[in-house]
């Protein structure tokens, strides 16, 4: 952090400023550590879910199967096949 943090002083207001800035600096460091920890946890859980459901995801991402042949009967009763219906 590039902020100016005063050293301890005999003046009461400067000393209070020092305490506040020190407190803020500590809290900011804790915040960033917690943020990184939560991000790491999220990425770990996401990877576990991806591994658990990898087969299902690949199945859903696979190209669809080619159109099936269907059989129909014409007016004379003979069956014939048609593609892609």
Buried (B, 14 or more C-beta within 10 A) or exposed (E): EEEEEEEEEEEEEEBEBBEEBEEEEEEEEEEEEEEEEEEEEEEEEEEEEEEEEEEEEEEEEEEEEEEEEEEEEEEEEEEEEEEEE
